[in-house]
Amino acid sequence: MKTERENFRALLTMAAIGSYLLWSAGAAIPLLRLDLDISRTLAGLHNIAVGIGATSGARLAVPLIKRFGREWVMRSMLLVMFIGVMGLVTAPTIIISIPAIGIAAFSQTTVNAISLAQISHHSAPSMRRMMIQTGIQATVGATAILLISASLHAGQGWRLPIILGALILTPISLLNIWRVKFIAPEATHAHTGTVFTRALEIKLFTFGAVNCILEIGVGFWALDLLVSRNAPVALGALGSAILSYGIALSRLSLAFLQPRPLITMRSATASIITGVLIICFFHDPIITMVGLTIAAFGIAPLFGLGAFRVSEGFTHADFRISRYMMGSSFSFGFAPFILAIVYDNLGYVVGYAVLLPVAFLSYKLWKSNGSD
């Protein structure tokens, strides 16, 4: 019989591989904008596709699991993700690349929902394991962006690391599934109206949305921000990779140090505010990179803290994480598009300043979403 630790390692491997593909695809959007010489707003249409695809993946995760089982859904979504990512990097126009990235986002969100829900069923280690999983995912995603930066520096373009990653890692992930002993769907539980009210769904959705707005607001357009402040494109990609490694380091440190969640959340809020103020007041690209890295330490624990917060002490983790991820997925898609409009019309300083009250809101929502 497969042990719990083996299950966790296998799920972690699949989630990490998915992160390589999706993080590199996300980094491709600003680069695709530069290649096509289009506005941030037009490039942001890719993010709308991500928002629709990822939110749909989070919403449909539970019905798909109940109907087909976790293993079948996981295998299918890994193949769909491969198709979407390859479609993005080989598409000659945005007419093809927009739905391609939406498909990739749909599948990756479903994979994440399955793995996080499975981890949350083991209540004692779940907080630590959520931080480990999201930290490893960030490490792999940051490495993908770093390879893109190296490829650009070598004159090989940004597409090569994404294509090679998809061709090599997808078969590995599919072969890895046999190592997982998936838990049974929660289909036998009654979802009563008193437990899953509309108000609760909105609360979970909003919490996920606000946390993701902060993550996206700090990191998604970081490459473009640095280029706008006279950094070379390769250096901008490097800065984005450093930011991502900052996120990974913070999550993994929290997994092993395990400070009190309240202390972690207060420190995260303070880091976001400090980093954003540096970005707003200093326009040198190197100092901007420092501000981005400090802010990265703040946004790092938000998703994992939120996922654990909404599921601690409750049954039906699939449902709760699904609704939380619907909110984060919605913001993951639509927040970059809205911010692109702000950046195009009002500039980066105004766009980043907006994140200051959002950080306070995230803290308030975190306090209100604990177990009863």
Disulfide bonds with the S-S distance in Angstrom:
none
